[in-house]
Amino acid sequence: MNAQHCQCPGSLPAPTSRRDWLKQSSTGFGMLALSGLAAQNSSAATHFPPKAKNIIFCFMDGGPSHVDTFDYKPMLKKHQGVKIGARWVSKRSQSDAGRVWLGCPWEFKQRGESGLWVSDLFPHLAGVADRLCVVRSMVGELPLHGQSNLLLHTGRSIGQAPSLGAWISYGLGTENQNLPAYVLLNNDWVPNGGLENFGSSFLPASHQATIMRAKGIPVDNIAPQDSASLQRKKLAVLAQANRQFGAQTSDAQTIEAAIANYETAFRMQSTVPDIADISREPAHIQTLYGIDSADEHQRYYASQALRARRLVEAGVRFVEITCPSFDGNNSPWDQHSQLKTNHEKNARVTEQSVAALIIDLAQRGLLDETIVLWAGEMGRTPHTPAISKNVGRDHHVSGFSVFMAGGGFKAGMAYGETDEFGADAIVNPLTVHDLHATILHQMGLDHTRLTFRYGGRDHRLTDVHGHVISDLLA
């Protein structure tokens, strides 16, 4: 049987860790006991004092254009229509020498006291520029949605590994035993790469994302059909059967996870409906997020963003919000054509709510302990096949932008640079592994020590890569 291994302070004397001891306990509820300990003392599993307790990941699926949002490149407009030539052909973007440079259709301005460059595409995020820590030198591996999504979420372009949210759940547990540690606020679209982006892989199944939908009933079967006492009796019978089966299988860990999930689901019935109900939020807060928008997509995204705040307020460690797909077939920000029309639609749907989330967390005193991460899996090419009315940009991973707010990240700053055309990261290039290592660090976790024994070796989110980027930290 594979054993877990987390080098955390407060363990029992070697060679048996507290985690292993609880897992091996004869009651069959070892992992539940561990979750209870984590909930009672949120810093029990940390390697050092954390700067942040929660993460809200606003995932911009499809790849927002860095040169149209946070990476100001006036040379693009100056040279618009000029062929890029062989010098700028890259294997990590859709490019050939005959393509032409494409300028930004929106104006850039320096915003706030920090003077951070933000385009007019993001008027609400421009208003919170002094709270943003923008990385303008992210680099990926493959200019393909599925592989890049999996890399961003799991640290592996081939997947087959736990997601960032699952690692956070595994390392820290939940602060609220009535809620899971990892919640996915889905907007009726599963990104390329599938649900593996949000899975637990070889970690116990209790660490995978619990999905809450934007439309209709947020979680299936959340309304109990039986009385609490009858449900408890059913759970007891089910747990006994699972324990008996677990004693006869080599994969007792999976049975333990199933029992834990049943117990969590039982407790969620009393908590999730209240968390999901945003109707009691003050009118000015609903307006701030855009709940009153005439755009259906924006209303749903706004409701999920507001739920994200309520979830972290209630003690959920990791919340991810996905974007809606307008046609149900294409990644939301994937504008190979109609760049201006569709980037503006995506911005209208999401950016007010993301800015509102930052403002709302700050005014509640929660931003200092919550990391708001805004990122797509890639950027867009600064060039295009030809200038046309419906011009667009293609896949680009050799230099793009993401931002963090709160959680001990520096505010009102831009880190790293791409070249004068926004084609390649040339100053302080940052990998997804570096981003993951730095986020884990802010949560009090050493990315080299948060490990899980599987298949004969200790696995970690960052594999053998990644560095904590101290220049990003306040």
Secondary structure per residue as TSV (DSSP state, phi and psi in degrees):
chain	resnum	aa	ss	phi	psi
A	1	M	-	360.0	134.1
A	2	N	-	-70.1	142.2
A	3	A	-	-113.3	146.4
A	4	Q	B	-81.6	157.8
A	5	H	-	-151.8	115.4
A	6	C	-	-131.8	113.8
A	7	Q	-	-77.8	81.3
A	8	C	-	-112.5	149.5
A	9	P	T	-63.4	154.5
A	10	G	T	84.7	11.0
A	11	S	-	-76.7	160.7
A	12	L	-	-68.3	161.5
A	13	P	S	-56.5	143.9
A	14	A	T	-58.8	149.4
A	15	P	T	-93.1	0.0
A	16	T	S	-98.4	115.7
A	17	S	-	-82.4	163.6
A	18	R	H	-58.3	-41.1
A	19	R	H	-62.2	-45.2
A	20	D	H	-65.3	-40.8
A	21	W	H	-62.4	-43.7
A	22	L	H	-66.0	-39.4
A	23	K	H	-63.2	-36.2
A	24	Q	T	-89.5	-1.0
A	25	S	-	-61.5	147.9
A	26	S	T	-76.5	-9.1
A	27	T	T	-72.1	-20.2
A	28	G	S	85.0	-2.2
A	29	F	-	-119.8	32.2
A	30	G	H	-58.3	-46.2
A	31	M	H	-69.3	-30.8
A	32	L	H	-64.9	-39.0
A	33	A	H	-63.3	-40.4
A	34	L	H	-62.0	-42.6
A	35	S	H	-61.3	-38.4
A	36	G	H	-62.6	-42.5
A	37	L	H	-61.8	-42.2
A	38	A	H	-63.2	-36.7
A	39	A	H	-70.3	-37.3
A	40	Q	H	-69.7	-31.9
A	41	N	-	-136.7	95.9
A	42	S	T	-65.0	-18.5
A	43	S	T	-100.5	6.2
A	44	A	T	-62.0	-32.6
A	45	A	T	-99.8	4.8
A	46	T	-	-81.6	155.6
A	47	H	S	-88.9	-21.5
A	48	F	S	-160.1	166.2
A	49	P	-	-56.9	126.5
A	50	P	-	-78.9	152.8
A	51	K	S	-92.8	-24.2
A	52	A	-	-133.2	154.4
A	53	K	S	-112.8	-23.0
A	54	N	E	-140.3	160.0
A	55	I	E	-133.3	135.5
A	56	I	E	-118.4	114.8
A	57	F	E	-101.7	110.1
A	58	C	E	-91.3	97.1
A	59	F	E	-86.2	118.2
A	60	M	-	-98.0	78.4
A	61	D	T	-61.3	130.7
A	62	G	T	113.1	-26.1
A	63	G	-	99.6	86.2
A	64	P	-	-62.6	148.1
A	65	S	-	-75.6	117.8
A	66	H	G	-64.7	-36.0
A	67	V	G	-79.3	-0.7
A	68	D	G	-114.7	4.6
A	69	T	T	-127.5	-67.8
A	70	F	T	-121.8	-6.5
A	71	D	-	-116.2	91.2
A	72	Y	-	-73.4	120.2
A	73	K	-	-131.4	84.2
A	74	P	H	-61.8	-21.3
A	75	M	H	-63.8	-25.4
A	76	L	H	-65.5	-44.7
A	77	K	H	-69.3	-37.2
A	78	K	H	-63.1	-35.8
A	79	H	T	-108.0	16.7
A	80	Q	T	-55.3	133.8
A	81	G	T	88.6	-11.1
A	82	V	-	-82.4	136.0
A	83	K	B	-62.8	142.1
A	84	I	-	-75.3	-29.8
A	85	G	-	78.5	171.4
A	86	A	G	-64.2	-28.1
A	87	R	G	-56.9	-31.8
A	88	W	G	-107.2	11.5
A	89	V	-	-74.3	133.5
A	90	S	-	-132.8	142.6
A	91	K	T	-77.1	-12.2
A	92	R	T	-104.4	23.1
A	93	S	B	-154.8	166.7
A	94	Q	S	-79.3	102.8
A	95	S	-	-151.8	149.2
A	96	D	-	-152.6	164.4
A	97	A	T	-62.7	-21.9
A	98	G	T	-84.9	-6.8
A	99	R	-	-67.9	161.8
A	100	V	E	-123.6	151.6
A	101	W	E	-66.7	146.0
A	102	L	-	-129.0	119.1
A	103	G	-	-74.1	165.1
A	104	C	-	-76.7	129.7
A	105	P	S	-79.5	-0.8
A	106	W	S	-117.3	155.1
A	107	E	-	-83.1	140.6
A	108	F	E	-97.2	145.0
A	109	K	E	-140.7	153.8
A	110	Q	E	-82.5	130.5
A	111	R	E	-113.8	147.6
A	112	G	T	62.5	-169.4
A	113	E	T	-70.7	-25.9
A	114	S	T	-75.5	-23.1
A	115	G	T	72.9	23.0
A	116	L	E	-65.7	133.1
A	117	W	E	-75.4	122.0
A	118	V	E	-139.8	136.5
A	119	S	E	-82.0	166.1
A	120	D	T	-67.4	-9.0
A	121	L	T	-61.1	-28.0
A	122	F	-	-119.7	70.7
A	123	P	H	-64.5	-35.2
A	124	H	H	-77.0	-41.9
A	125	L	H	-65.9	-31.1
A	126	A	H	-59.4	-32.6
A	127	G	T	-72.0	-16.2
A	128	V	T	-116.0	24.2
A	129	A	G	-55.2	-34.2
A	130	D	G	-71.3	-4.7
A	131	R	G	-106.1	-1.3
A	132	L	E	-97.0	142.1
A	133	C	E	-114.1	99.3
A	134	V	E	-95.1	127.2
A	135	V	E	-99.4	118.2
A	136	R	E	-105.3	14.1
A	137	S	E	-133.4	34.3
A	138	M	E	-69.2	142.8
A	139	V	-	-130.5	143.2
A	140	G	-	-113.0	-159.9
A	141	E	S	-116.9	-55.1
A	142	L	-	-126.0	135.4
A	143	P	S	-81.3	53.7
A	144	L	-	-129.6	136.9
A	145	H	H	-60.5	-51.7
A	146	G	H	-58.7	-49.3
A	147	Q	H	-65.6	-39.4
A	148	S	H	-71.7	-36.5
A	149	N	H	-61.8	-45.8
A	150	L	H	-65.2	-38.5
A	151	L	H	-61.4	-46.6
A	152	L	H	-63.2	-37.9
A	153	H	H	-87.7	-37.1
A	154	T	H	-116.1	-9.2
A	155	G	S	80.1	5.5
A	156	R	-	-133.7	126.5
A	157	S	T	-71.3	-14.9
A	158	I	T	-98.2	0.0
A	159	G	-	70.9	-138.6
A	160	Q	-	56.9	34.8
A	161	A	S	-151.4	157.6
A	162	P	-	-66.1	150.8
A	163	S	-	-78.1	165.0
A	164	L	H	-54.3	-44.7
A	165	G	H	-61.8	-37.9
A	166	A	H	-66.5	-40.1
A	167	W	H	-63.9	-40.4
A	168	I	H	-63.2	-43.1
A	169	S	H	-62.4	-44.9
A	170	Y	H	-63.2	-42.2
A	171	G	H	-75.1	-33.7
A	172	L	H	-119.4	-18.7
A	173	G	-	70.6	-168.1
A	174	T	-	-109.0	153.4
A	175	E	S	-91.9	-5.5
A	176	N	-	-133.9	110.3
A	177	Q	T	-68.3	-9.7
A	178	N	T	-89.5	-2.1
A	179	L	S	-135.8	150.0
A	180	P	-	-71.0	164.2
A	181	A	S	-80.3	-18.1
A	182	Y	E	-134.4	117.5
A	183	V	E	-125.7	133.1
A	184	L	E	-106.0	118.7
A	185	L	E	-93.7	97.6
A	186	N	E	-92.4	143.4
A	187	N	-	-113.8	50.4
A	188	D	S	59.9	35.1
A	189	W	-	-150.8	127.1
A	190	V	-	-101.3	119.2
A	191	P	-	-63.6	161.4
A	192	N	T	-54.8	140.9
A	193	G	T	100.1	-17.1
A	194	G	G	72.4	-165.8
A	195	L	G	-68.7	-9.3
A	196	E	G	-61.1	-24.4
A	197	N	G	-59.8	-23.7
A	198	F	G	-121.4	14.4
A	199	G	-	-90.9	176.5
A	200	S	-	-107.0	-8.8
A	201	S	T	49.8	-119.1
A	202	F	T	-83.9	-6.0
A	203	L	S	-73.3	159.2
A	204	P	-	-54.0	144.2
A	205	A	G	-61.9	-19.1
A	206	S	G	-65.7	-11.6
A	207	H	G	-97.9	-0.3
A	208	Q	S	-75.2	164.8
A	209	A	-	-69.1	140.6
A	210	T	E	-94.7	125.7
A	211	I	E	-92.4	131.4
A	212	M	E	-118.6	125.1
A	213	R	E	-85.3	155.1
A	214	A	S	-77.7	-37.0
A	215	K	S	-102.2	144.2
A	216	G	S	69.3	-151.4
A	217	I	S	-67.9	122.9
A	218	P	S	-63.3	-35.5
A	219	V	S	-134.8	131.4
A	220	D	T	-59.7	142.4
A	221	N	T	58.5	27.7
A	222	I	-	-76.0	-23.9
A	223	A	S	-86.7	119.1
A	224	P	-	-66.5	140.9
A	225	Q	S	-92.6	-17.9
A	226	D	S	-120.2	167.9
A	227	S	-	-68.1	160.9
A	228	A	H	-60.7	-39.6
A	229	S	H	-67.1	-39.2
A	230	L	H	-68.7	-40.8
A	231	Q	H	-59.5	-41.9
A	232	R	H	-63.1	-39.2
A	233	K	H	-65.1	-41.8
A	234	K	H	-62.5	-41.8
A	235	L	H	-63.5	-38.4
A	236	A	H	-63.6	-43.9
A	237	V	H	-63.5	-43.9
A	238	L	H	-64.0	-40.7
A	239	A	H	-64.5	-40.6
A	240	Q	H	-62.6	-44.1
A	241	A	H	-63.4	-40.3
A	242	N	H	-66.0	-39.0
A	243	R	H	-65.0	-41.2
A	244	Q	H	-63.9	-41.2
A	245	F	H	-67.6	-39.9
A	246	G	H	-61.2	-30.6
A	247	A	T	-71.2	-16.1
A	248	Q	T	-106.4	1.1
A	249	T	S	-118.2	155.5
A	250	S	S	-82.1	-7.0
A	251	D	-	-114.6	55.6
A	252	A	H	-62.3	-25.0
A	253	Q	H	-59.4	-40.3
A	254	T	H	-64.2	-39.0
A	255	I	H	-65.2	-43.2
A	256	E	H	-57.0	-44.5
A	257	A	H	-64.0	-38.8
A	258	A	H	-63.7	-43.4
A	259	I	H	-60.7	-44.2
A	260	A	H	-62.0	-39.8
A	261	N	H	-66.5	-39.9
A	262	Y	H	-61.6	-43.1
A	263	E	H	-64.5	-43.5
A	264	T	H	-63.1	-42.9
A	265	A	H	-60.2	-39.6
A	266	F	H	-61.0	-45.0
A	267	R	H	-71.5	-31.6
A	268	M	H	-62.5	-26.5
A	269	Q	T	-60.6	-27.7
A	270	S	T	-90.9	-9.9
A	271	T	T	-115.3	-43.1
A	272	V	H	-60.4	-45.3
A	273	P	H	-56.8	-37.4
A	274	D	H	-70.2	-42.7
A	275	I	H	-62.8	-41.1
A	276	A	H	-73.2	-21.9
A	277	D	-	-81.8	102.3
A	278	I	-	-95.0	3.8
A	279	S	T	-66.1	-24.0
A	280	R	T	-87.7	-0.8
A	281	E	S	-67.5	144.5
A	282	P	-	-55.5	149.1
A	283	A	H	-58.7	-38.1
A	284	H	H	-69.0	-28.4
A	285	I	H	-72.7	-42.9
A	286	Q	H	-61.3	-39.4
A	287	T	H	-66.8	-39.7
A	288	L	H	-55.9	-43.3
A	289	Y	H	-78.1	-23.5
A	290	G	T	99.7	21.8
A	291	I	T	-61.1	-26.8
A	292	D	T	-90.3	11.4
A	293	S	-	-64.2	148.6
A	294	A	S	-75.5	-15.8
A	295	D	-	-86.3	118.2
A	296	E	H	-57.5	-43.8
A	297	H	H	-61.5	-40.9
A	298	Q	H	-66.4	-39.2
A	299	R	H	-60.4	-44.6
A	300	Y	H	-67.4	-41.6
A	301	Y	H	-64.3	-41.6
A	302	A	H	-61.1	-40.6
A	303	S	H	-64.7	-37.4
A	304	Q	H	-69.4	-38.0
A	305	A	H	-63.9	-40.4
A	306	L	H	-67.7	-38.6
A	307	R	H	-62.4	-34.4
A	308	A	H	-59.6	-44.3
A	309	R	H	-62.3	-41.9
A	310	R	H	-65.8	-34.8
A	311	L	H	-68.1	-46.7
A	312	V	H	-68.2	-31.8
A	313	E	H	-62.6	-32.3
A	314	A	T	-86.9	-3.7
A	315	G	T	108.2	9.8
A	316	V	-	-75.3	132.4
A	317	R	S	-72.7	-47.3
A	318	F	E	-133.7	121.7
A	319	V	E	-124.0	130.9
A	320	E	E	-119.2	138.5
A	321	I	E	-115.6	125.3
A	322	T	-	-94.2	164.1
A	323	C	-	-92.3	151.2
A	324	P	-	-78.9	145.8
A	325	S	-	-97.1	126.8
A	326	F	S	-69.3	-32.5
A	327	D	S	-110.7	-1.6
A	328	G	S	74.7	5.4
A	329	N	S	-122.0	-28.4
A	330	N	S	-117.1	149.3
A	331	S	-	-59.1	134.8
A	332	P	T	-51.6	-48.0
A	333	W	T	-93.4	14.5
A	334	D	-	-88.6	74.9
A	335	Q	-	-95.3	82.6
A	336	H	S	-73.1	-19.5
A	337	S	S	-144.6	168.9
A	338	Q	-	51.0	46.9
A	339	L	H	-55.3	-51.7
A	340	K	H	-64.5	-47.6
A	341	T	H	-62.1	-48.7
A	342	N	H	-82.8	-33.1
A	343	H	H	-64.4	-37.3
A	344	E	H	-66.0	-37.4
A	345	K	H	-66.4	-45.3
A	346	N	H	-60.9	-41.4
A	347	A	H	-64.2	-43.3
A	348	R	H	-62.1	-37.6
A	349	V	H	-70.8	-36.8
A	350	T	H	-111.2	-39.2
A	351	E	H	-72.3	-29.8
A	352	Q	H	-62.2	-43.0
A	353	S	H	-68.8	-37.3
A	354	V	H	-66.3	-44.0
A	355	A	H	-62.6	-41.1
A	356	A	H	-62.0	-39.5
A	357	L	H	-59.4	-44.5
A	358	I	H	-63.8	-45.0
A	359	I	H	-63.6	-46.5
A	360	D	H	-63.4	-45.1
A	361	L	H	-61.4	-41.0
A	362	A	H	-64.6	-44.0
A	363	Q	H	-73.6	-15.7
A	364	R	T	-95.8	1.5
A	365	G	T	75.6	19.3
A	366	L	-	-103.4	-13.0
A	367	L	G	-68.1	-34.4
A	368	D	G	-61.4	-28.1
A	369	E	G	-109.2	9.1
A	370	T	E	-126.1	126.8
A	371	I	E	-89.6	122.2
A	372	V	E	-99.9	114.8
A	373	L	E	-107.2	126.4
A	374	W	E	-117.7	118.5
A	375	A	E	-160.5	143.8
A	376	G	-	-104.9	175.6
A	377	E	S	-81.6	-10.9
A	378	M	-	-164.1	179.3
A	379	G	E	-108.3	-159.2
A	380	R	E	-126.0	152.2
A	381	T	-	-63.8	141.2
A	382	P	S	-77.3	1.9
A	383	H	E	-129.0	169.9
A	384	T	E	-147.8	160.0
A	385	P	S	-59.8	-39.4
A	386	A	S	-163.4	150.0
A	387	I	-	-76.5	127.6
A	388	S	-	-151.2	174.3
A	389	K	T	-61.7	-39.0
A	390	N	T	-103.9	34.7
A	391	V	-	-58.3	148.3
A	392	G	-	-140.5	-176.8
A	393	R	-	-125.2	154.1
A	394	D	-	-108.7	-172.0
A	395	H	E	-70.1	141.4
A	396	H	E	-153.9	120.4
A	397	V	-	-124.5	7.5
A	398	S	S	-92.0	5.4
A	399	G	S	172.4	115.8
A	400	F	E	-154.5	178.8
A	401	S	E	-119.8	144.4
A	402	V	E	-138.3	168.2
A	403	F	E	-142.9	156.2
A	404	M	E	-122.2	152.8
A	405	A	E	-138.4	142.1
A	406	G	S	74.5	-167.2
A	407	G	T	60.1	24.9
A	408	G	T	85.7	7.9
A	409	F	B	-83.6	148.5
A	410	K	-	-61.4	144.5
A	411	A	S	-106.9	145.9
A	412	G	S	66.9	39.4
A	413	M	E	-135.8	155.7
A	414	A	E	-120.6	133.1
A	415	Y	E	-115.8	133.6
A	416	G	-	79.8	165.5
A	417	E	E	-146.1	149.1
A	418	T	E	-100.3	171.6
A	419	D	-	-67.1	-177.2
A	420	E	T	-64.5	-16.8
A	421	F	T	-106.2	-2.6
A	422	G	S	77.0	21.5
A	423	A	-	-86.0	-43.3
A	424	D	S	-133.9	142.2
A	425	A	E	-71.9	121.4
A	426	I	E	-118.5	-16.5
A	427	V	E	-125.1	122.2
A	428	N	S	52.3	55.7
A	429	P	-	-60.4	140.3
A	430	L	B	-123.6	130.5
A	431	T	-	-94.6	166.7
A	432	V	H	-59.9	-35.1
A	433	H	H	-63.9	-39.2
A	434	D	H	-64.0	-42.3
A	435	L	H	-62.0	-46.8
A	436	H	H	-61.9	-44.8
A	437	A	H	-60.3	-40.0
A	438	T	H	-71.5	-39.9
A	439	I	H	-64.4	-45.9
A	440	L	H	-59.1	-40.3
A	441	H	H	-58.4	-43.9
A	442	Q	H	-66.4	-23.2
A	443	M	T	-88.3	5.4
A	444	G	T	85.4	18.3
A	445	L	-	-118.1	130.5
A	446	D	-	-84.1	116.9
A	447	H	T	-63.5	-20.3
A	448	T	T	-84.6	-14.5
A	449	R	T	-109.3	-15.3
A	450	L	-	-82.6	93.9
A	451	T	-	-129.1	164.0
A	452	F	E	-142.0	127.7
A	453	R	E	-79.7	117.4
A	454	Y	E	-152.1	135.2
A	455	G	T	61.5	28.5
A	456	G	T	90.9	3.0
A	457	R	E	-148.6	164.3
A	458	D	E	-84.2	120.7
A	459	H	E	-99.0	153.1
A	460	R	-	-144.2	164.2
A	461	L	T	-57.5	-42.1
A	462	T	T	-91.8	6.1
A	463	D	T	54.7	-120.0
A	464	V	T	-107.9	18.3
A	465	H	-	-116.3	-176.1
A	466	G	-	92.8	139.3
A	467	H	-	-137.2	144.1
A	468	V	-	-73.0	124.4
A	469	I	-	-94.1	92.5
A	470	S	G	-65.7	-22.9
A	471	D	G	-66.7	-16.4
A	472	L	G	-85.4	-11.0
A	473	L	B	-102.9	139.5
A	474	A	-	-71.8	360.0
